[in-house]
Amino acid sequence: MSKALFEALELLAAENNIPMEMLVEKIEQGLLKAVKKEYPDCDNFRVAIDPEKNIFEVAIMRTVVDDEPIDLNEINIDEARTIDKNCTLGDVVPYKLSTAQFGRVAAQQAKQAIRHDIKEFEKQKLISQYKDKENEAVSATVLKVEPGTGNATLTIDKNEVYLFKNEQIPGEILKEGDIIKVYVVGIINPDRKPTVKISRTHKDLVKRLFELEIPEIYDGTVEIKAISREAGSRTKIAVWSKDPNVDPVGACIGAKHSRISKIVDELNGEKIDIIVYNEDPAVFVAQALAPAEVISVTVSDTEERSCTVIVPNNQLSLAIGNKGQNAKLAARLTGYKIDIKPENQVTV
């Protein structure tokens, strides 16, 4: 029986990636609870599980007496010496029990206790494993995609993590075996049933990709000041160089667009506008409206952070963008409300 038990334990430990020692400890605790429930009048028990020595013992520890035992806490010395021939009065000897004695209810209680402990261990393992990955971009492999919902199951460090359709980049089609970058938003419901929330639409995924691909950003020479994003369509990112000899935009683009191309490919072809950050809000807003040309920017209220932008008539639609996207992204990037007007307004 013990051989079959230990084989089952080894399989359970391997499947749940749990150290054997910890699993044995949890099972001992679960069995101890079950035995106490089965023998409520007994005070002292021993549960010993040792896979290396093939030991699986459950016993009531009984005190040796010289008269008739009053209950199972005691054992007559004559009977005790059939267990330990050298025992004397007052010694404690183990009275081994068969696991079959526990009965179905006791066994079920032990099983539930073990299952609870394993779930608790898995919960703590998940939290500790992803604590260092929180707010970072990590590689993940697509395991499967649900045909109906489009939700995908990914593997990260041998753990299965769910990527919902609304967290995927619009327009991208994930396939089994794809290796993609995802942003670890954090642990949801850590006190109850923790799950890892990941995203490919989060704007900070772009930030982490820039840090991974551009050495000048990674080492701090070039700094990312702000990001605004419409996932799957366009991102605007404002950068600034601490070194006057380093062009922040050139560093991000790379020779023959080599650096930015890798990021665009990872984001399924998403357009990226790289803008030089400027502390002058008028200059910053003008640059944020790229690729549109800007004639002038008038900051009307610094406290309310609002401004009026004049553009050539033929640049108005470009400055506003499809469904107002360019203007919205520029506003999010700069933090300013932007009122865009044509250079020559048509009067009726």
C-alpha positions in Angstrom: 0.0 0.0 0.0 2.8 2.4 0.9 4.5 1.9 -2.4 1.3 2.8 -4.3 0.8 5.8 -2.0 4.3 7.1 -2.6 4.0 6.7 -6.4 0.8 8.7 -6.3 2.5 11.4 -4.2 5.4 11.6 -6.6 2.9 12.1 -9.5 1.0 14.7 -7.5 4.1 16.6 -6.6 5.3 16.6 -10.3 1.9 17.6 -11.7 1.6 20.6 -9.3 5.3 21.5 -9.2 5.3 21.1 -5.4 8.3 20.0 -3.4 7.8 16.4 -2.1 8.7 17.4 1.5 6.0 20.1 1.6 3.4 17.7 0.1 4.3 15.1 2.7 4.0 17.6 5.5 0.5 18.7 4.3 -0.7 15.1 4.0 0.6 14.4 7.5 -1.4 17.3 8.8 -4.5 16.2 7.0 -4.3 12.7 8.2 -3.7 13.9 11.8 -7.0 15.9 11.6 -8.8 12.8 10.3 -7.4 10.5 13.0 -8.3 12.9 15.8 -11.8 13.1 14.5 -12.0 9.2 14.4 -10.5 8.9 17.9 -11.7 12.0 19.8 -10.9 10.6 23.2 -7.3 10.0 22.4 -4.7 12.6 23.3 -1.5 11.7 21.5 -1.0 10.6 17.9 1.9 10.1 15.5 1.7 10.3 11.7 4.9 9.4 9.9 5.4 9.5 6.2 8.9 8.9 4.7 9.0 8.2 1.0 12.8 7.4 1.1 12.4 4.7 3.7 9.0 3.6 2.4 7.4 4.4 5.8 3.7 5.2 6.2 2.5 4.9 9.8 -0.4 6.2 11.8 -0.4 5.4 15.5 -2.0 6.2 18.8 0.8 6.9 21.3 -0.3 5.0 24.5 1.1 5.2 28.0 2.3 2.0 29.6 0.4 1.0 32.8 0.5 -2.1 35.0 -3.3 -2.5 35.3 -6.3 -2.5 33.0 -6.2 0.5 30.6 -9.0 3.0 31.2 -9.1 4.0 27.5 -7.0 3.9 24.3 -4.6 6.5 25.9 -3.2 3.6 28.0 -1.8 0.2 27.3 -1.1 -2.7 29.7 2.6 -3.4 30.1 2.3 -7.0 28.9 0.7 -5.9 25.6 3.1 -3.0 25.4 6.1 -5.4 25.5 4.7 -7.2 22.4 5.4 -3.8 20.7 8.6 -2.9 22.5 10.1 -5.6 24.7 12.2 -3.1 26.6 9.5 -0.7 27.6 8.8 0.1 31.2 5.9 1.7 33.2 5.3 5.3 32.1 6.8 4.8 28.7 4.9 5.8 25.6 4.6 3.2 22.8 3.0 3.5 19.4 -0.2 1.5 18.7 -0.3 1.3 14.9 -3.5 1.8 13.1 -4.6 0.6 9.7 -5.6 3.4 7.4 -8.7 1.4 6.7 -9.8 2.1 10.3 -10.3 5.7 9.5 -13.4 4.9 7.5 -14.8 6.7 4.5 -15.6 10.0 6.3 -12.2 10.3 7.9 -10.5 9.6 4.6 -12.6 12.2 2.9 -11.8 14.8 5.5 -8.1 14.1 5.0 -8.5 14.4 1.3 -10.3 17.7 1.6 -7.6 19.1 4.0 -4.9 18.0 1.6 -6.7 19.5 -1.4 -7.2 22.8 0.5 -3.5 22.9 1.4 -2.4 22.2 -2.1 -4.7 25.0 -3.4 -3.3 27.4 -0.8 0.3 26.4 -1.8 -0.5 26.9 -5.5 -2.1 30.3 -4.7 1.0 31.5 -2.8 3.3 30.1 -5.5 1.4 32.0 -8.2 1.6 35.2 -6.2 5.3 34.9 -5.5 6.1 33.8 -9.0 4.5 36.8 -10.7 5.2 39.4 -8.1 8.5 40.2 -9.8 6.9 40.1 -13.2 4.2 42.6 -12.3 4.3 45.7 -14.6 6.8 44.0 -16.9 6.6 42.6 -20.4 7.2 38.8 -20.7 7.3 36.3 -23.5 4.4 33.9 -23.7 3.5 31.0 -26.0 0.0 30.6 -27.4 -1.3 27.2 -26.3 -4.8 27.4 -27.8 -7.4 29.9 -29.0 -11.1 29.4 -28.4 -12.9 29.5 -31.7 -16.1 31.1 -30.4 -14.8 33.8 -28.0 -11.3 34.3 -29.3 -9.9 34.1 -25.8 -6.5 32.6 -25.7 -4.7 30.3 -23.3 -1.0 31.1 -23.0 1.9 29.5 -21.2 4.4 31.6 -19.2 7.1 29.7 -17.3 5.0 26.5 -17.6 1.9 28.2 -16.1 -1.3 28.6 -18.1 -2.5 32.2 -18.2 -5.7 33.5 -19.9 -5.6 36.3 -22.4 -9.1 37.6 -23.0 -10.1 38.8 -26.4 -10.5 42.4 -25.2 -6.9 42.4 -24.0 -5.6 41.3 -27.5 -4.6 43.8 -30.1 -7.5 44.5 -32.4 -7.1 42.8 -35.8 -4.4 40.4 -34.7 -5.0 36.6 -35.1 -3.2 34.5 -32.6 -2.3 30.9 -33.6 -1.1 28.0 -31.6 2.6 28.0 -31.1 3.0 31.8 -31.5 5.4 33.5 -29.1 4.3 36.9 -28.2 5.0 39.6 -25.6 2.4 40.4 -23.0 2.2 43.0 -20.2 1.6 41.6 -16.7 -0.9 44.0 -15.3 -1.0 42.3 -11.9 -2.6 39.7 -9.7 -6.4 39.8 -9.5 -8.2 38.6 -6.2 -4.9 37.7 -4.4 -6.8 36.9 -1.1 -9.3 34.5 -2.7 -8.8 32.9 -6.1 -5.8 34.7 -7.6 -5.4 35.0 -11.3 -2.8 36.8 -13.4 -4.1 39.6 -15.6 -2.1 40.1 -18.8 -2.6 42.5 -21.7 -1.4 43.4 -25.2 -3.5 46.6 -25.3 -1.9 48.3 -22.2 0.1 51.4 -23.2 2.9 50.3 -20.9 3.5 47.3 -23.1 4.9 49.7 -25.6 7.1 51.3 -23.0 8.5 48.0 -22.0 9.2 47.0 -25.6 11.1 50.3 -26.1 13.2 49.5 -23.0 13.9 46.0 -24.3 14.8 47.1 -27.9 16.6 50.4 -27.4 19.8 50.4 -25.3 19.7 54.2 -24.8 16.3 53.9 -23.1 17.4 50.9 -21.0 20.5 52.6 -19.7 18.6 55.9 -19.0 20.3 58.1 -21.7 16.9 58.5 -23.4 13.9 58.9 -21.3 10.2 58.1 -22.1 8.2 61.1 -20.9 4.7 60.1 -22.0 2.7 57.5 -24.0 -0.8 57.5 -25.5 -2.2 54.6 -27.4 -5.1 53.3 -29.4 -4.1 49.6 -29.5 -4.0 48.2 -33.0 -4.0 51.6 -34.7 -1.5 54.2 -33.4 0.7 55.0 -30.5 2.4 58.3 -29.7 5.4 58.3 -27.5 7.3 61.3 -26.2 11.1 60.9 -25.6 13.8 63.1 -24.3 17.6 62.8 -24.3 19.8 63.6 -21.3 22.8 63.7 -23.6 22.8 66.5 -26.2 24.9 64.3 -28.5 22.2 61.6 -28.6 19.2 62.1 -30.9 16.3 60.5 -29.0 14.2 59.9 -32.1 17.1 58.5 -34.1 18.0 56.2 -31.2 14.5 54.8 -31.1 14.2 54.3 -34.9 17.7 52.7 -35.3 19.7 52.2 -38.5 17.4 51.5 -41.4 14.5 51.5 -38.9 15.8 48.3 -37.4 14.8 49.0 -33.8 11.4 50.5 -34.4 10.5 47.8 -36.9 10.9 45.0 -34.3 8.5 46.9 -32.0 6.0 47.5 -34.8 6.1 43.9 -35.8 5.5 42.8 -32.2 2.5 45.1 -32.1 1.0 43.6 -35.3 1.8 46.6 -37.5 0.6 49.3 -35.1 1.8 52.8 -36.2 4.1 54.6 -33.8 4.8 58.4 -33.8 8.0 59.2 -31.9 8.0 62.8 -30.6 10.6 64.8 -28.9 9.4 66.0 -25.5 9.6 69.7 -24.8 8.9 71.5 -21.5 7.3 74.3 -23.5 3.6 73.1 -23.8 3.1 75.1 -27.1 6.0 73.3 -28.7 5.1 69.9 -27.2 1.5 70.2 -28.4 2.6 71.2 -31.9 5.0 68.2 -32.1 2.4 65.9 -30.7 0.0 66.6 -33.6 2.4 65.0 -36.0 2.2 64.1 -38.8 0.1 67.2 -39.3 1.8 70.6 -39.8 1.1 73.3 -37.2 1.2 77.1 -37.7 0.7 78.2 -34.1 -0.2 77.1 -30.6 -1.7 79.5 -28.1 -2.0 78.3 -24.5 -5.1 80.0 -23.3 -5.2 78.6 -19.7 -2.2 76.9 -18.0 -4.3 75.9 -15.0 -7.1 74.3 -17.1 -4.4 73.0 -19.5 -6.1 74.1 -22.7 -4.8 75.5 -25.9 -5.9 76.6 -29.4 -4.0 75.2 -32.4 -4.0 76.8 -35.9 -3.2 74.5 -38.8 -3.2 75.1 -42.6 -6.6 74.3 -44.1 -5.3 71.3 -46.0 -3.9 69.9 -42.8 -7.1 70.1 -40.7 -8.4 66.6 -41.3 -4.9 65.2 -40.8 -4.5 67.0 -37.5 -7.8 65.8 -36.2 -7.4 62.3 -37.6 -9.9 59.6 -38.5 -12.7 59.8 -35.9 -10.6 62.4 -34.1 -7.9 59.9 -33.2 -4.8 62.0 -33.8 -6.2 64.9 -31.8 -7.2 62.6 -28.9 -3.9 60.9 -28.8 -2.1 64.2 -28.8 -4.3 65.5 -26.0 -3.6 62.4 -23.9 0.1 62.6 -24.6 0.4 66.3 -23.6 -2.4 66.5 -21.0 -3.8 69.5 -22.8 -7.3 70.1 -24.2 -6.6 70.9 -27.8 -9.0 73.1 -29.9 -7.9 72.8 -33.6 -8.8 75.4 -36.0 -8.0 76.0 -39.7 -5.8 78.9 -40.8 -8.5 80.5 -43.0 -12.0 79.9 -41.6 -14.7 79.8 -44.2 -17.4 82.4 -43.5 -20.9 82.1 -44.8 
